[in-house]
Amino acid sequence: GVLVKWFNIFMDNIEEKKKAEEALKESQEQHRLIINSLKEVIFQTDAAGLFTFLNPAWTEITGFSVEESLGTPFLKYMQMDNRRASLEFLRPLSPLSKGDYLLTFQCMAKEGSYRWVEVIAHDLYDGQGNVVGTAGTLHDVTDRVLVLEELKLAKEAAEKANRAKSEFSAN
C-alpha cells in the first residue's frame, strides 16, 4: 500500500508539472504575440549599447531586419548630429542615479532616409547593482515632428506678415 501511495503521489507530481509547463508555454506564446504585434519598438541593449533584443516593429520603422540589427550598436542608427548628444543617453549611470531616459532623435532607415523617433528607456541592473544594459521603447514620431515644424514656419510667416503690416500702416 505504501508503494502504491508513493506511486500515485509521483504520478500526481508529474501531471502537475506537465500542467505547469503547458501553462508556462501558453503564457510565453501570449506574450510573444503581444510583443510582436505592437507598433512600438521594444528593445534591449547590453552594457556596451549593442542591441540584444528587438521586436518586429523595428523592421517596420527602420527597414533593417531584427537579425541584421542584433549585436549592432544603438548609436549606429542615429543621425550623426544626434550621436554626440546621445552618448550621454547611452552612458551607463551609477546605481544611485535614476537611470531613466527620454530622447527624441533622427533614426536612420535602411533606404537612407531618417525617421524621427522618441526613445523611453531605463538602465538594467544585475543583482549587485551594476548596469548591465538598457531596455525601453522606441516610437516613430516623424509625423508629429513634421507638423510641429510646419506650425512653427506658419507662425513665423504670420509674425513676419504682421510686422510688415504694422510697418506699412506706420508709413
C-alpha positions in Angstrom: 0.0 0.0 0.0 2.8 2.4 0.8 4.4 1.8 -2.6 1.0 2.5 -4.4 0.6 5.7 -2.3 4.1 6.9 -3.4 3.5 5.9 -7.0 0.2 7.9 -7.0 2.0 11.0 -5.5 4.7 10.6 -8.1 2.2 10.5 -10.9 0.3 13.4 -9.5 3.5 15.4 -9.4 4.3 14.5 -13.0 0.7 15.6 -14.0 1.0 18.9 -12.1 4.4 19.5 -13.7 3.0 18.9 -17.2 0.1 21.3 -16.5 2.5 24.0 -15.2 4.8 23.6 -18.3 1.7 23.9 -20.6 0.5 27.0 -18.8 4.0 28.5 -19.0 4.2 27.7 -22.7 0.8 29.3 -23.3 1.8 32.4 -21.3 5.1 32.7 -23.2 3.2 32.4 -26.5 0.7 35.0 -25.5 3.5 37.5 -24.5 5.3 36.8 -27.8 2.1 37.5 -29.8 1.6 40.8 -27.9 5.2 42.0 -28.3 5.3 41.0 -32.0 2.0 42.9 -32.7 3.0 46.2 -31.2 3.7 49.1 -33.5 6.2 50.4 -30.9 9.7 49.0 -30.9 10.7 47.2 -27.7 14.4 46.9 -27.3 17.2 45.8 -25.0 20.9 46.5 -25.2 23.9 45.2 -23.3 26.2 47.4 -21.2 28.1 48.3 -24.4 25.0 49.6 -26.1 24.6 46.7 -28.5 21.1 45.5 -29.3 20.3 42.2 -27.7 16.5 42.2 -28.3 14.3 44.0 -30.9 10.6 43.2 -31.8 9.4 43.3 -35.4 8.3 46.9 -35.2 12.0 47.8 -35.6 11.9 46.5 -39.2 8.6 48.4 -39.9 10.1 51.7 -38.7 13.7 51.4 -40.0 13.6 48.8 -42.7 16.5 46.9 -41.1 15.8 43.4 -40.1 15.9 42.3 -36.5 18.5 39.7 -37.4 20.9 42.2 -39.0 20.5 44.7 -36.2 21.1 42.4 -33.2 24.6 42.8 -32.0 25.0 46.3 -33.6 25.3 49.5 -31.6 22.3 51.7 -30.9 24.4 54.7 -32.0 24.8 53.2 -35.5 21.2 54.2 -36.3 21.4 57.8 -35.1 21.9 60.7 -37.4 25.4 62.0 -37.0 24.4 65.3 -35.4 22.5 63.4 -32.7 25.3 61.0 -31.8 27.3 63.3 -29.5 24.2 64.4 -27.6 23.1 60.8 -27.4 26.3 59.5 -25.9 25.1 60.9 -22.6 21.8 59.0 -23.1 23.6 55.7 -23.5 26.3 56.3 -20.8 25.7 53.8 -18.0 24.7 55.6 -14.9 25.7 54.9 -11.3 23.4 52.8 -9.2 22.5 55.9 -7.2 21.1 57.7 -10.2 17.6 57.3 -11.6 18.7 55.8 -14.9 15.6 56.7 -16.9 15.9 58.4 -20.3 13.7 60.3 -22.8 15.3 61.2 -26.1 14.0 62.3 -29.5 16.3 61.9 -32.4 16.6 61.1 -36.1 16.9 57.4 -36.7 18.5 56.2 -39.9 16.3 54.0 -42.1 17.7 51.3 -44.4 17.0 53.2 -47.6 19.0 56.2 -46.4 16.2 58.4 -45.1 15.7 59.3 -41.5 12.7 58.9 -39.2 12.1 60.9 -36.0 11.8 58.6 -33.1 11.2 59.0 -29.4 13.0 56.7 -27.0 11.9 56.0 -23.5 14.4 53.7 -21.7 15.9 52.8 -18.4 19.0 51.0 -17.1 19.0 47.3 -16.3 20.9 46.2 -13.2 22.3 42.9 -12.1 22.0 41.6 -8.5 24.9 43.7 -7.4 23.5 46.9 -8.7 25.8 47.1 -11.8 24.4 48.4 -15.0 24.2 45.5 -17.5 22.2 47.2 -20.3 19.2 49.3 -21.2 15.6 48.4 -22.0 12.9 50.5 -23.4 10.6 51.5 -26.3 11.2 53.5 -29.5 8.2 55.2 -31.1 8.1 56.8 -34.6 7.1 60.4 -34.1 8.0 61.7 -37.6 4.5 62.9 -38.4 4.3 64.8 -35.1 7.7 66.5 -35.6 6.9 67.5 -39.2 3.5 69.0 -38.2 5.2 71.0 -35.4 7.8 72.2 -37.9 5.0 73.3 -40.3 3.3 75.1 -37.4 6.5 76.9 -36.4 7.0 78.0 -40.0 3.4 79.2 -40.3 3.7 81.1 -37.1 6.9 82.8 -38.3 5.3 83.7 -41.6 2.3 85.2 -39.8 4.5 87.2 -37.4 6.5 88.5 -40.4 3.2 89.5 -42.2 2.0 91.3 -39.1 5.3 93.2 -38.8 5.1 94.2 -42.5 1.5 95.3 -42.0 2.5 97.4 -38.9 5.4 99.0 -40.8 3.1 99.7 -43.8 0.4 101.3 -41.5 3.0 103.4 -39.8 4.1 105.0 -43.0 
